[in-house]
Amino acid sequence: MTSLRITPGRSLKGTITVPGDKSLTHRAIILTALAEGPSTISDYCQGEDCLNTMRAFQSLGIPITHTPAELTICGKGFWGLTEPNAPIDCGNSGTGIRLLTGLLAGQDFFSVLTGDESIRRRPMGRVVKPLREMGAVIGGRKGGELAPLAITGSGLQAIDYTSPVASAQIKSSLLLAGLYAQGKTRYKEPNLSRDHTERMFQFFGIPLTREQGTLVLQGRPSVGWHGVHIAIPGDFSAAAFFIVGATIVPGSDVTLRQVGINPTRTGLLDVMRKMGADIEVLNQREEAGEPVGDLRVRSASLKGVTISSELIPKTIDEFPVLCVAAAVADGETVISGAEELRVKESDRIATMSGELRAMGALVEERTDGMVIRGLGQGGENGRLNASISAQSHGDHRVAMSLAIGGLTAKQSMTIADTGCVDTSFPNFREALAQLVNT
């Protein structure tokens, strides 16, 4: 079992890049596979989640070659996928399995989607139910609530759907199914979730519009799209660990180059600035429809804040490391409306509450969030204790968040079961060491 030892006492200094955006890499692979002709994707995320999506399309008949710097995908057009000869393993990727469920529901062949133990526990009914309303034929454990999912591709009909939760995975799954449906699919959500799918559809020229808060997609477009080059910006969720680390470790000054700063993703910046963080956005530009910039972060004292439901969709993946910032801030941080965090790679409300309490933080767990009474910054205050048995719970974001928390501890600590970090940030250990040792 892989572990990670963290030794506190040094500030973070230097300039680094982070892995390509995981969410964008998934979507770029999907849409280039459906394009006519070859495409290239540079600076893609090389984490296991995205490599599993790449392998999925190889099993669906799409030729893909890859180097550490670039993917080359030979798209076969809108109807070019073929039946796989074995179940498709999505590994630990909730994005991969849910988006593929929508895409494969409209094909003319049979397929099976599965994943690791964590994925087989996560709820799939949230995409299976509306897909069945479109005419999809999907079987699975507990009536399709859990993977593996068996999908018998069929003709789909467009629907009007209002999602009960703001979820980019549900939205993207139904939009991909809507591509293959007869008629116009209309999708509405209570708050705006990540809009990477909408931006990438527009980049490819796919007929998607927004009408008074409702997405409208014309199914079965008469004209396909051609291969392109896509440069993937750095993953904001990966950058978040160093944004928090550079803020809470005294004497730090870190620049993160070429990071995606899509406003539906950057709630952490809003929250951290409200807490008192010193973050500059430099050299703003756009790549493939996505805003990009360089982030300079210097250490600062933080104060507790209130984070309510409207901010949760914009901070959903950054929640674990945000809890670390709250634990060493001055004052109380209240998080509510975050029930969605209980069905991620782990129950992130429970795991972060438990792990931070083991490090001496004052945390009250609630059904939809938590209250964190910060230890305060300055002197011996604002420093966590080294947990004698820190655990990742198989959750990559929990593992990396605890590593950042360990930088403020009073002595070294070891985090167990950190192999899961490879799902999104394979070189996290090296990137952290570079900043600490600069």
N, C-alpha and C positions, 0 to 999 in steps of 0.2 A: 504494500500500500504506500503510495507516494505521500510525503509530508513536506511541509514548508516551515523552516525556522526563521523567525523574525527577531532581529536584534535592534532595539531602539537606541537612540542617543545621537543620531546624525540627522541633519537637515536634508531636504531633497533639493537638488540643484541640477540644472542642465536643460537641454532641449531634446525631445524625443518625438517619434511618431507612434501611433497606436495602430492595432490591426484594422483592416478595412471593415466597414460597417457590416455587421452580420445580417441585419434586416434587409439592407440593400443588396447584399450578395445573393441571398435566397431569391429575391424578386428578379434580379438581373439574370440569374441562371434560368429561371422559369420563362421569362419573356424572350430571351435570346434563343432558347430551345424552340419556341414557337415561331421565330422569325424565318424568313427565307434567306438562306445562305449563312456564311460564317460571321461570327461576332467575336470580339475580344473584350475581356473584362480584366482590367489591371488593378493592382493593389487590393485584390479581393481578400475577404476574411478566410484564413486557412484553418480556422477552428473546425473541430470534428462535426459540428452541426451543419456547416455549409458544405463540407466534403461529403457528408451523407446525402445532401440534396443533389450534389453533382453526381454521385454514384446512382442515385435514383433515376436521373435522366439518362445516364448511360444504359441502365437496365431497361429504359423505355425506348431504346433505339437511337439515342442522340449521340453522335461521336463528339467526345470532349477530350482535349489534351490539356495538361496543366504543368506549369512550372511554378516555382515559388513566387514569381512576379505576375503571372498572367494565365488566365483561362482562355482557351480557344474553343468555341462552341459552334458546331456546324448545324444550324437550325434546319429543320425539315418542313417548316410551314405550320399553319394553323391546325391541320389534321394529320401531322406527320408522326405523332407518337405511335408506338406499337406495344402490344401486350407483353408484359414482362413474364419471364419463365419461372420466377420465384417471388416470394413475398419481398416487398421493399422495406428495408430497415432504416427508419428515420433516426435511430440512435436516441439522443436526449433532446431532440428538437421539437418543441411544441409548434413553432412556426412552420417547420418543414412538413409535419404530418397534417396539420390543419389546412395549409394552403394546397398541398397535394390532394387532399380529400375533395376539395372544391374543384380542382382542375380535372381529376380523374372521373368525377361523377358524370361529366358530359362526354366522355370518350365512348368509343364503340367496342370496348373490350373489358375483360375482367381483371381486377388487380386487388392485391391485399397489402395494407399498410400496417406496420408494427413499429416497435421501438424498444428502448430499454425498460427496465423495471419501473423507473420514474414515469416515463411516458405512458406506460400501461396502467398507471394509477390516475392519470390526469383526465379531466372531463372532456369528452368529445361530443356529447349530446348537443352542446351549444352550436356546433356547426352541422351536425348530422340532422337535427330537427328541421332547420330551415331548408337544407338541401333536399330533404324528403318532400317538403312542400313544393319544391321545384320539379319533383318527379324522380329524384335520385333513388336508386335501389342500393341501400347500404345496410349490411349486417355487421354485428359485432357483439362483444361481451356486454351483458346487461342491456340487451336491446339496442346496441349501438352507442351506449354511453361510454364504453371503454374500448381501447384498442386491444387486440388487432381489429381492424376494420376491413370487411370484404365488400368491394365495390363492383357492382355489375353496371358498367357504363350504359347509359340510356339517354333518350331524347329528353331534354329539359325544357320547362316552360318558365318564363320570367315571372317574378313575383314582386310585390311591394312588401318590404320587410322593415320593421322597426326593431332594432336590437335593444334588449333590456339593459345592456351594458356597453360602455365605450371600449371596444376591443378591435385593434388593428388586425388581429388574426381572424376573427369572425368576418369582419368587413372584407378582407382580402380573399378569404375562401369563397364568399358568395360572389364577389366580383369576377373571380376566375371562372366560377361555374356560370355566371351570367354571360361570359363571352360565348359560351356554347348553347345558351338558351334561346328559344324563340321569343321575340318581343323585347320589351324594355324592362330591365331590372331596376327597381328603385330601392335604395338603402338609406336608412336614417338611423342615427345613434344619438344618445342623450347628451354626450359631449364629444368634441372632436378628438378622436384617437389619432395615432401616428398616420400621416398621410403619404407615406412612401409609395404605396401602391398607386394612388391617384397621380402622383407626380410622374411615376415611371410609365403609367399608361399614356399620359400626355406626351412624354418624351418620345414614345414609340408611335404617337399619332393614333392611339386607340380612342374610339368615340365615347368619351366619358365626360359628363358635364355635371355641374352642381346647380340645383334649382331650389332656392330658398331653404338651404340646409340639407337637401336630399340629393344623394348621388344618383344619377340616371345613366345607365349603360345600355346602349343598343347592342343586342346579342347578334352573334354570327355575322360579323362585319364582312361586307362584300369584298373588301380589299385588305390583304394582309400587310405585314410590315417587314422591312428588310433588316439585315444584319447591321450592327453598329459597333462602335467602340465606346465602352463605359469605363470611366475612371471612378473607382469607389473611394469616397472620402473616409477618413478615420472614424471609427465607431465612437460616438459620444458616450455610450454606456461604458466603454473601456476607458475612455479619458476620465470619466467621473471618479475613478479610484484615485487618480493622481491629482485631480482638482481638489478633492477632499484632503488627501494626504499633504499636499503642499500648503493647504490652508491651516491645518491643525498642528503641523510639526514646526516649531519655532525656527526662524532663520531660513525658511525655504523660499525658493524662487525658481519656478518651472515653466517652460514654454512647451506647449503641445501643438505640433504643426499639423495643418491640413485636417482639421476635425470637422465632421458634419455638424452643422448648427441649425438643423431643421427646427423651427419654433414649436412643432408638436412633440419634440423630443427633449427640449432643453429646460424643462421645469426645474431641474437641479440648479441651473444658473440663477433662476429667479429666487429660489428658496435660499441658496447660499448667500446671495447678495443681500437678501433681507436679513439674514443672520449676521451680516457684517463682513463677508468675504471680499477679498481684493482680487477681482478677476477682470482682465481686459480682453476684448475681442479685437484682433488685429487682422489686417489684410483680407477683408471679407470679399468673397467672390462666389461664383456658381459653377457647379459641375453636374452635367446631366440632369438639370432641373433641381438640384439640391444645393442649398446654401452651405458654404464652407468658410472656415476661418482658422486663424491661429489663436490659441488661448494662452495668455500669460497669467500665472497665479502666484501670488506671494502670501506668505503667512499672515494671519490676522486673527484677532480674538472674535469669537462667535457668541451670539446670544440666542436663547430659545425662541421659537416661533410657533405659530399654529398653521398646520397643513391640512386643509379640508379636501373634500371629495373632488372639487373641480380641478385641483392640481394633480391628482393621482394619475390620470392617464399620461401626463407629461413627465412623470417621475417614476413610472411603474418599475423599470429595471434598475433605477438608481436608489430605490428605497433602502436596501441593506446598508450601503455605504453612507447614505444620508443619516441613518440611525447612528452610525459611528460619530459623525459630526455632532449630532445632537447630544450624544453621551458625554462629550468633552466640552460642550458649550456652557455658557453661564445662563442658568435659568431653565425653564420648563419648555419642552417641545411637545405639542399635542398633535397626533396624527389620527385622522378619522376618515371614514368613507373608503377604506382600503381593503375591503373584503376580498377583492380579486387576488391579493397577495397570498391568500391561503391555498391557491391552486396553481402555484408556479412550480419550479423544479423541486422546491420544498415548500412547506407552509412557512413563508418568510416572516410572518408576524411572530409565530411561535419560535422559530429557530433563532432569529435575531434577538428576541426578548431573552431567551434562555442563555445564549452565548454571551450577550453583553452583561447580564446579571452575574455570570460566572467570572467576568472581568471586573466586577465591582461597580457596575453602573446601576442606577436606580431606575428600574423599568416596570411599569404597570401594563400588562397585556390586556387589551380589550378585544371584543369580538371583531370590530372593524378597524383596529389600529392599535395604538399604544400611547402611553404618556411616558416621556423620558425626562427625568430630572437631571440636568447636566451637572457634571462635576466642577465646572468652572475652569477657566484657563488662567495660567500664570503660576509660577512656582511649582509646588507639588500638586496643586489643584489641576484639574484637566488631564490628569494622567490615570490611565486605566491600570488595573493589575494584570499581570500575565496569567492567563488561564492555564491550569495544569493539564487540562484535557480538552482543548479547543477542537471542535469538530466542524467540518464543512457540511455535513448532512447530505453529501453528494451534490451540493448546489454550488456551481462555479462562482456565482456572485456573492454568496455567503462566504466562501473561502477567501476571495480577494478582499472583501470588506473587513474580515477579521485580521487579515495581514496589515491593512492600513491602520486598524485600531491598535495592533501590536506595536506600531511605530511610536505610539504615545505611552506604552506601558513602562512600568518601573524596572522591568527586567525582561530577558529574552523569553519567547514562548514558541511553541511548536503547534502548528495546525495540522491535524490528521486528515487523510483522505482528500488530498488536493489534486488528484489526477483529473477530476472533473473540470478544472480550470482550462484544460485543453479544448473544451467544447467551444470556447469563445476567444481565449487569449493565451495561445500556446506559449508565448515568450514573456508572460507576465513576470516571472521570477527574474529574468535577465533585465527587463526594462526597469524594474524596481531597483535592482542592484546597480544599474547604470546611474540612476538618479542619486542613490544614497552614497555611492563611491566617487562621484564626480568631484 
